[in-house]
Amino acid sequence: MDSFLNLKDLNSPFLNMVESPLQYLHKAVLKHPFYEQLINQDLKQVQFVSFLNQQERVWRFLSEEMILLSKLNYPKCINRILVQNAQLSLIVAGSLSTQLDQFKEHSYKIAYKEYIVFLKSLIDKRLFLPIFAAILPRFWLATHLHRRCLKLKAHNHPYKQFIKHCISINAEQQTIRIIQTLDDLVQAISKVEQTEMQQIFMDAGLHECELLNEAYKQNNNERVL
C-alpha cells in the first residue's frame, strides 16, 4: 500500500460503491450547522462541550475495541490496520479529553449510546469487512475536518485548541489504508453483500449526523443530574 497517496488519487471500487452515502456525509455531516458555526466562531459553549463528550467517548470506545480485535487470528495486514486504527483513535480521544478538562464544571446531556450499540453489534461478529465499512465514515470525516481547519487561523478562535487538534490529527493516510483494504475485500463479495456494506456505511453516516444534531440542540438548561 502506498502511504503517500492522497484521497483524491484513489480509484476506489468501494468508494464508487458508496457514492450516494458519501454525498450524504459531505452534504449532511461536513456541512452540518454545528460545523458551520464551529468554523465561523458562532457555536455556543454548551453545544461544543456536549460534542467533545460525545466524540471523546466514541473514539475511546473504538480504540479499545480495535486493540481487542487486533489480538484475534486475522491476517497480519488486517491486524496491523486494526492496531493503527486503535492508536489513532486513542490519540484523538486523549486530545479531546484534555480539552474537556477546561470544562470540568460543566456536564451536559450527551447522545452516543445508540452509535456504540451499532458499532458493538458489528464488532461482536468479528467480521472485519463490515467493521471497516462502519468505521470508515468516522475516519473520512476526520480527514476532511482536518482539511477545513487547515484554512483557519486558530489564534483568535474561541475553540482554538480543537482547531489545533484537528490540524495536528491527520487521519488521511489511515483513511486510505482502510479504503484500500475494503477495495481488496469487496471485489470478492456478492451483490447482496455489497448492498449490506452500502447500508452499513450509510447507517454509520446517519449516526455521525445524529451526534451533531444532539450536540447542536443543546442549551443552557440541559444539564445532566
C-alpha positions in Angstrom: 0.0 0.0 0.0 1.3 3.4 -0.9 1.4 5.5 2.2 1.9 8.7 0.2 -1.3 8.6 -1.7 -4.0 11.3 -1.3 -7.7 10.6 -1.2 -8.1 12.4 -4.5 -5.7 10.0 -6.1 -7.7 6.9 -5.3 -9.6 5.0 -7.9 -11.6 3.1 -5.3 -14.2 0.3 -6.1 -15.5 0.7 -2.5 -15.9 4.5 -2.7 -17.7 4.1 -6.1 -20.0 1.6 -4.4 -20.9 4.0 -1.6 -21.1 7.1 -3.8 -24.6 8.1 -2.6 -23.8 7.7 1.2 -20.6 9.6 0.6 -22.6 12.5 -0.8 -24.7 12.4 2.3 -21.6 12.6 4.5 -20.5 15.8 2.7 -23.9 17.5 2.5 -25.5 16.5 5.8 -22.5 16.0 8.1 -19.5 18.0 6.9 -21.8 21.0 6.1 -23.9 20.5 9.3 -24.8 23.8 11.0 -22.8 22.6 14.0 -19.6 22.5 12.0 -20.5 25.7 10.1 -21.0 27.6 13.4 -17.9 26.0 14.9 -15.8 27.2 12.0 -17.4 30.6 12.0 -16.9 31.0 15.8 -20.6 31.2 16.5 -21.0 27.9 18.3 -22.3 28.0 21.9 -20.1 26.5 24.6 -22.8 24.1 25.8 -23.0 22.7 22.3 -19.2 22.4 22.0 -18.8 20.7 25.3 -21.6 18.2 24.5 -19.8 17.5 21.2 -16.4 16.9 23.0 -18.0 14.5 25.4 -19.6 12.5 22.6 -16.5 12.4 20.4 -14.1 11.5 23.2 -16.3 8.5 24.2 -16.8 7.2 20.7 -13.1 7.5 19.9 -12.1 5.8 23.2 -14.5 3.0 22.6 -13.1 2.5 19.1 -9.5 2.4 20.4 -10.4 -0.2 23.0 -12.3 -2.4 20.6 -9.7 -2.2 17.8 -7.0 -3.3 20.2 -9.1 -6.3 21.2 -9.8 -7.2 17.6 -6.1 -6.9 16.7 -5.4 -9.8 19.0 -7.6 -12.2 17.1 -6.4 -14.6 14.4 -6.8 -12.2 11.4 -4.3 -11.9 8.6 -1.3 -9.8 9.7 -2.2 -7.0 7.3 -5.6 -6.7 8.9 -4.2 -6.8 12.5 -1.7 -4.1 11.5 -4.5 -1.8 10.4 -6.6 -2.5 13.5 -3.6 -1.5 15.7 -3.1 1.6 13.6 -6.8 2.4 14.0 -6.6 1.9 17.7 -3.5 4.1 18.0 -5.1 7.0 16.1 -8.4 6.7 18.0 -6.6 6.7 21.3 -4.6 9.9 20.3 -7.8 11.6 19.3 -9.6 10.6 22.5 -6.7 11.8 24.6 -6.6 15.1 22.9 -10.4 15.6 23.4 -10.2 14.5 27.0 -7.5 17.2 27.6 -9.8 19.8 26.1 -12.6 18.7 28.3 -10.5 19.4 31.4 -11.2 23.1 30.7 -15.0 22.5 31.3 -14.9 20.2 34.3 -17.7 22.2 36.0 -20.0 21.6 33.0 -21.9 18.4 32.4 -24.4 18.2 29.6 -26.7 15.6 28.1 -24.8 13.6 25.6 -26.0 11.1 22.9 -23.7 8.4 21.8 -25.0 5.1 23.1 -27.0 4.2 20.0 -23.9 4.7 17.9 -21.9 2.5 20.3 -24.6 -0.2 20.2 -24.5 -0.1 16.4 -20.7 -0.4 16.3 -20.6 -3.1 19.0 -23.2 -5.2 17.2 -20.8 -5.4 14.2 -17.6 -5.7 16.2 -19.0 -8.7 18.2 -19.5 -10.6 14.9 -15.7 -10.3 14.3 -16.2 -9.8 10.6 -13.7 -7.2 9.6 -15.3 -6.2 6.3 -18.5 -4.7 7.9 -16.4 -3.3 10.7 -14.2 -1.4 8.3 -17.3 -0.2 6.4 -18.7 1.1 9.6 -15.7 3.0 10.9 -14.7 4.4 7.6 -17.1 7.4 7.8 -15.6 8.5 11.0 -12.0 8.4 9.6 -13.3 10.0 6.4 -14.9 12.9 8.3 -11.8 13.4 10.5 -9.7 13.7 7.3 -12.0 16.3 5.8 -12.4 18.3 9.0 -8.6 18.4 9.1 -8.6 20.0 5.7 -11.2 22.6 6.7 -9.3 23.5 9.8 -6.0 23.9 7.9 -7.6 27.0 6.3 -8.4 28.7 9.6 -6.4 31.0 11.8 -6.7 29.3 15.2 -5.1 32.1 17.3 -8.2 34.1 17.9 -10.7 31.2 17.6 -12.8 30.6 20.8 -12.1 26.9 20.4 -8.6 27.2 19.2 -7.4 24.0 21.0 -9.9 22.0 19.0 -8.8 23.7 15.7 -5.2 22.9 16.6 -6.2 19.4 17.4 -7.9 18.9 14.0 -4.8 20.3 12.3 -2.4 18.0 14.2 -4.5 14.8 13.9 -4.2 14.0 10.2 -6.2 10.8 9.6 -5.8 10.8 5.8 -3.2 8.0 5.5 -5.2 5.7 7.8 -8.4 6.5 5.9 -6.6 5.5 2.7 -5.4 2.2 4.3 -9.0 1.4 5.4 -10.3 2.2 1.9 -7.6 0.1 0.2 -8.4 -2.9 2.4 -12.1 -2.5 1.6 -11.3 -2.3 -2.1 -9.5 -5.7 -1.8 -12.3 -7.3 0.1 -15.4 -6.1 -1.8 -14.2 -7.5 -5.1 -14.9 -11.0 -3.8 -18.3 -10.5 -2.4 -21.8 -10.9 -3.8 -24.2 -8.2 -4.9 -26.3 -8.9 -1.7 -23.2 -8.4 0.5 -22.3 -5.2 -1.4 -25.8 -3.8 -0.6 -25.2 -4.7 3.0 -21.9 -2.9 3.1 -23.6 0.2 1.5 -26.3 0.1 4.2 -23.7 -0.2 7.0 -21.7 2.7 5.6 -24.9 4.8 5.4 -26.1 3.8 8.9 -22.7 4.9 10.3 -23.1 8.2 8.5 -26.6 8.7 9.9 -25.2 8.1 13.4 -22.5 10.7 12.8 -25.2 13.2 11.8 -27.3 12.3 14.8 -24.4 13.1 17.1 -24.1 16.5 15.6 -27.9 17.0 15.8 -27.9 16.2 19.5 -24.9 18.4 20.3 -26.3 21.3 18.2 -29.7 21.3 20.0 -28.2 21.5 23.5 -29.0 24.6 25.5 -28.0 26.0 28.9 -31.0 24.4 30.6 -30.0 20.9 29.6 -27.8 19.6 32.4 -27.2 16.0 33.4 -28.3 15.4 37.0 
